[in-house]
């Protein structure tokens, strides 16, 4: 989706949404730091983190702020690139970034607090709180909305979404856009990331709390925790230290496309800083917002590792032997990630104001550095000289999933890709079969069969390989 990040293959739609390629680097090597008095005293660790981040700046034009902490104490808290490229104002640890889908964990917390106050129950049917409520929604509970298992179609999946995301709408207008659509599956039977579900949770919060969604957040979470740099992002508000979001149009850096901020609502409309998110992270270890039994419910995954506003990844070699509690976010011009490692009381937070920033990879690589695990410095790609005539073999459609098809076309001597519902972007050759996206740590490899026919492609991104069969 274009506005709030979804996991797995859907992350690709965020990465491919704006485009790639840069002959100039607006963000190159510009850093700003506000050293904390509790920063790490391990110079070798700091040096490794800085070496890694400078490699990211060179390879992906990374622009944003990072924070790594243990036991609530910042090991590193630093900004890279510009909060505003036009005025060359540097990012710092107190720069405010749009969060995208990291918003969902705050929405979930509000629901759980309202349950503790006796104002709702997560097992209640949503039709108890929504009117009009179609018959198809009668089996759907708040639990289904919280866990992306309702079957209600996500409004951001609609191809029309990108054409109307800048249009001011009311909450009622937004819900009307998906209210009469049939369910995609029986509620509770499977997981499918769904921004519509969290949009509806915002309405239910307003109904049961008697407050606007943003006011309920402020009174129930932000004020009690002292999160003074977090809130609902309104375009019209004069907000000190707010980062501008950027993307790409071919080789040109551009301001990100405008988004009416009512549209992401309870699924993705908040802003925050790395420092405020550390306050939030630390509160989740305590009873300040929820008692332990309720927090256990909130962090218990239902299907596909998803709990209430958080993805839970069990311990494995890929998670450095620790359970990870995490969520990514993406919204026009921003890419974000928060990872919590509860058994070590470690936190990794990455907030970037560049739509194609590899925030997921950066957050995990920072953990690898901290834990002494293997990681790879991002490398700048070398453009190879190939005969464009070979591009003809790559033209076609490649299916990651039935609803997510990557179309490859040729425009003159350029090879273009376009994911369902997204813009075209160019990919660049490193060899005759391997291509890369500029400003994004992602590569595409075309696979041939024994006869030399191209039969699939592999997307290499965030340490994962995702295959797409050629279907046309």
MOHU-V186751 format. One record per residue. PHI is phi as a letter, one per 30 degrees, with the letter a starting at -180 (none if undefined). Layout:
phi=PHI
phi=PHI
This chain:
phi=none
phi=d
phi=c
phi=b
phi=d
phi=c
phi=d
phi=h
phi=d
phi=d
phi=e
phi=e
phi=d
phi=d
phi=d
phi=c
phi=d
phi=c
phi=k
phi=b
phi=j
phi=a
phi=c
phi=b
phi=c
phi=d
phi=c
phi=d
phi=i
phi=d
phi=b
phi=b
phi=b
phi=c
phi=e
phi=d
phi=d
phi=c
phi=d
phi=d
phi=c
phi=c
phi=d
phi=d
phi=d
phi=d
phi=d
phi=d
phi=d
phi=d
phi=e
phi=d
phi=d
phi=d
phi=d
phi=d
phi=e
phi=d
phi=d
phi=b
phi=h
phi=e
phi=b
phi=l
phi=b
phi=b
phi=b
phi=b
phi=b
phi=b
phi=h
phi=i
phi=c
phi=d
phi=d
phi=b
phi=b
phi=a
phi=c
phi=b
phi=i
phi=c
phi=d
phi=b
phi=d
phi=d
phi=c
phi=h
phi=c
phi=d
phi=d
phi=b
phi=d
phi=c
phi=d
phi=c
phi=c
phi=d
phi=c
phi=i
phi=d
phi=e
phi=e
phi=d
phi=d
phi=d
phi=d
phi=d
phi=d
phi=e
phi=e
phi=d
phi=d
phi=d
phi=d
phi=d
phi=d
phi=i
phi=c
phi=a
phi=b
phi=d
phi=d
phi=d
phi=d
phi=d
phi=d
phi=d
phi=b
phi=c
phi=b
phi=d
phi=b
phi=d
phi=e
phi=d
phi=d
phi=e
phi=d
phi=d
phi=c
phi=d
phi=e
phi=d
phi=d
phi=d
phi=c
phi=h
phi=b
phi=d
phi=i
phi=d
phi=d
phi=d
phi=d
phi=d
phi=d
phi=d
phi=e
phi=d
phi=e
phi=d
phi=d
phi=b
phi=d
phi=c
phi=d
phi=d
phi=b
phi=c
phi=e
phi=d
phi=d
phi=d
phi=d
phi=e
phi=d
phi=b
phi=d
phi=c
phi=d
phi=d
phi=d
phi=d
phi=a
phi=d
phi=e
phi=i
phi=d
phi=a
phi=c
phi=a
phi=e
phi=b
phi=d
phi=d
phi=d
phi=d
phi=d
phi=d
phi=d
phi=d
phi=d
phi=d
phi=d
phi=d
phi=d
phi=d
phi=c
phi=i
phi=b
phi=d
phi=e
phi=d
phi=d
phi=d
phi=e
phi=d
phi=d
phi=c
phi=b
phi=d
phi=d
phi=e
phi=c
phi=i
phi=d
phi=d
phi=c
phi=b
phi=a
phi=d
phi=d
phi=c
phi=e
phi=d
phi=d
phi=d
phi=c
phi=e
phi=i
phi=d
phi=d
phi=d
phi=c
phi=b
phi=b
phi=b
phi=b
phi=i
phi=c
phi=c
phi=d
phi=b
phi=d
phi=d
phi=e
phi=d
phi=b
phi=d
phi=d
phi=d
phi=d
phi=d
phi=h
phi=d
phi=c
phi=a
phi=c
phi=d
phi=b
phi=a
phi=b
phi=d
phi=d
phi=d
phi=d
phi=d
phi=e
phi=e
phi=e
phi=d
phi=d
phi=d
phi=d
phi=b
phi=c
phi=d
phi=c
phi=b
phi=d
phi=e
phi=d
phi=d
phi=d
phi=d
phi=d
phi=d
phi=c
phi=c
phi=d
phi=c
phi=b
phi=h
phi=i
phi=c
phi=c
phi=c
phi=i
phi=b
phi=c
phi=c
phi=c
phi=d
phi=e
phi=a
phi=e
phi=d
phi=c
phi=i
phi=i
phi=b
phi=d
phi=c
phi=c
phi=a
phi=a
phi=c
phi=b
phi=b
phi=b
phi=e
phi=i
phi=b
phi=b
phi=b
phi=a
phi=b
phi=b
phi=c
phi=c
phi=e
phi=d
phi=c
phi=h
phi=c
phi=b
phi=b
phi=b
phi=b
phi=b
phi=b
phi=c
phi=b
phi=e
phi=c
phi=d
phi=d
phi=d
phi=d
phi=d
phi=d
phi=d
phi=d
phi=d
phi=d
phi=d
phi=e
phi=d
phi=d
phi=d
phi=i
phi=c
phi=d
phi=b
phi=b
phi=d
phi=d
phi=c
phi=d
phi=d
phi=c
phi=d
phi=c
phi=c
phi=b
phi=d
phi=e
phi=d
phi=d
phi=d
phi=e
phi=d
phi=c
phi=d
phi=l
phi=c
phi=b
phi=c
phi=d
phi=a
phi=e
phi=c
phi=b
phi=c
phi=c
phi=c
phi=c
phi=b
phi=c
phi=b
phi=i
phi=c
phi=c
phi=c
phi=c
phi=b
phi=a
phi=d
phi=e
phi=i
phi=c
phi=d
phi=d
phi=b
phi=c
phi=c
phi=b
phi=d
phi=c
phi=a
phi=d
phi=b
phi=c
phi=b
phi=b
phi=c
phi=d
phi=i
phi=b
phi=d
phi=a
phi=b
phi=b
phi=c
phi=d
phi=c
phi=c
phi=d
phi=d
phi=d
phi=j
phi=d
phi=d
phi=c
phi=a
phi=b
phi=b
phi=c
phi=c
phi=a
phi=h
phi=i
phi=b
phi=c
phi=c
phi=c
phi=b
phi=d
phi=d
phi=c
phi=b
